[in-house]
Amino acid sequence: YEEYKNTDLQFMVRHPAGWTVETSRSGSGTEEIFFVGLVGEAERLNISVLSETMEGLVRNSLTIDSEKSLTIDGVPATKLIGKSLKDGSPYSVVLVKRAGRLYSISGTGRAFEQIQDNFQLL
């Protein structure tokens, strides 16, 4: 595993070695969104950091089949399981809130579960 750390946004994630990390930023002020794409051979996972007020935007990006509570790095979180509105493919999102920020971890498959388990707030 390799580590990606962003001290400004106060998170760290361990991901499979050899995966590419792509970052971008859009918007400004309370609507600013920071994206981290983790790209493997056959999978892509995303971590978005946005304002807590944008949770509805994330929820409205998929058809939710189930929702459950869990804990990520000692912080209460919500896991949404459903399908992407974009193409109907299976999709999961974990939402973690802290200090006015919403951390959205999204993707599918075994790598998604590993990333979810290797996400830490700083």
Wavefront OBJ file of the C-alpha trace (Angstrom):
o trace
v 0.000 0.000 0.000
v 0.915 3.631 -0.561
v -0.341 6.667 1.340
v -1.986 9.853 0.100
v -2.179 12.592 2.737
v -3.745 16.053 2.529
v -3.045 18.020 5.705
v -5.058 21.066 4.505
v -8.217 18.963 4.194
v -7.254 16.795 7.176
v -7.421 13.289 5.738
v -5.188 10.412 4.736
v -5.931 7.265 2.768
v -3.871 4.176 2.052
v -4.380 2.718 -1.432
v -2.955 -0.184 -3.443
v 0.604 0.387 -4.650
v 0.791 1.427 -8.280
v -2.551 3.211 -8.318
v -2.559 6.698 -9.827
v -3.707 9.626 -7.668
v -5.489 12.426 -9.544
v -6.502 15.621 -7.741
v -8.599 18.606 -8.784
v -10.509 21.467 -7.221
v -13.617 23.308 -8.409
v -15.926 26.031 -7.127
v -15.115 28.497 -4.378
v -16.099 29.390 -0.814
v -18.696 27.065 0.718
v -19.262 25.440 -2.697
v -15.637 24.464 -3.238
v -15.107 20.761 -3.919
v -11.776 18.954 -3.757
v -11.567 15.635 -5.644
v -9.106 12.782 -5.299
v -9.393 10.013 -7.854
v -7.643 6.734 -7.105
v -7.220 4.808 -10.337
v -6.227 1.152 -10.560
v -6.120 -1.199 -13.545
v -9.849 -1.934 -13.529
v -11.240 0.319 -10.794
v -11.657 3.964 -9.961
v -12.517 5.300 -6.530
v -13.210 8.903 -5.610
v -12.871 10.944 -2.462
v -14.587 14.325 -2.506
v -14.302 16.913 0.239
v -17.095 19.471 0.263
v -19.275 21.498 2.589
v -21.654 19.524 4.827
v -24.472 21.525 3.226
v -23.869 19.670 -0.059
v -24.921 16.238 1.233
v -28.168 16.389 -0.766
v -26.182 16.797 -3.975
v -24.281 13.583 -3.237
v -27.433 11.670 -2.286
v -29.213 12.842 -5.431
v -26.445 11.435 -7.638
v -27.643 7.858 -7.112
v -30.719 5.727 -6.610
v -30.338 4.535 -3.017
v -31.232 0.881 -2.394
v -29.993 0.752 1.204
v -28.405 2.935 3.851
v -26.566 1.931 6.999
v -24.635 3.549 9.815
v -20.988 2.724 10.400
v -17.864 4.268 11.895
v -14.866 5.550 9.947
v -11.794 6.292 12.045
v -13.968 6.661 15.161
v -16.390 9.109 13.482
v -20.045 8.223 12.733
v -20.603 7.726 8.991
v -23.320 6.639 6.576
v -22.935 4.093 3.784
v -25.276 4.437 0.805
v -25.590 1.497 -1.582
v -27.380 1.945 -4.868
v -26.995 2.678 -8.554
v -25.457 5.591 -10.393
v -28.012 7.871 -12.027
v -25.490 8.406 -14.793
v -25.382 4.846 -16.137
v -27.292 2.599 -13.691
v -24.154 0.783 -12.538
v -23.848 -0.421 -8.910
v -22.360 2.298 -6.725
v -21.551 2.834 -3.055
v -20.836 6.038 -1.154
v -19.619 6.531 2.408
v -20.337 9.953 3.922
v -18.300 11.225 6.873
v -18.925 14.642 8.447
v -16.448 16.584 10.536
v -15.824 20.278 11.243
v -18.230 21.518 8.567
v -16.774 19.237 5.901
v -18.370 16.282 4.159
v -15.964 13.545 3.058
v -17.564 11.433 0.328
v -15.797 8.161 -0.534
v -17.351 6.526 -3.598
v -16.799 3.536 -5.851
v -17.490 -0.184 -6.097
v -15.963 -3.570 -5.435
v -13.350 -5.000 -3.135
v -11.010 -2.022 -3.514
v -13.785 0.298 -2.323
v -14.115 -1.704 0.898
v -10.326 -1.578 1.395
v -10.146 2.184 0.811
v -13.084 2.732 3.154
v -11.196 0.785 5.837
v -7.957 2.730 5.178
v -9.383 6.262 5.344
v -8.301 8.402 8.313
v -9.130 11.894 9.497
v -6.154 13.893 10.714
l 1 2 3 4 5 6 7 8 9 10 11 12 13 14 15 16 17 18 19 20 21 22 23 24 25 26 27 28 29 30 31 32 33 34 35 36 37 38 39 40 41 42 43 44 45 46 47 48 49 50 51 52 53 54 55 56 57 58 59 60 61 62 63 64 65 66 67 68 69 70 71 72 73 74 75 76 77 78 79 80 81 82 83 84 85 86 87 88 89 90 91 92 93 94 95 96 97 98 99 100 101 102 103 104 105 106 107 108 109 110 111 112 113 114 115 116 117 118 119 120 121 122
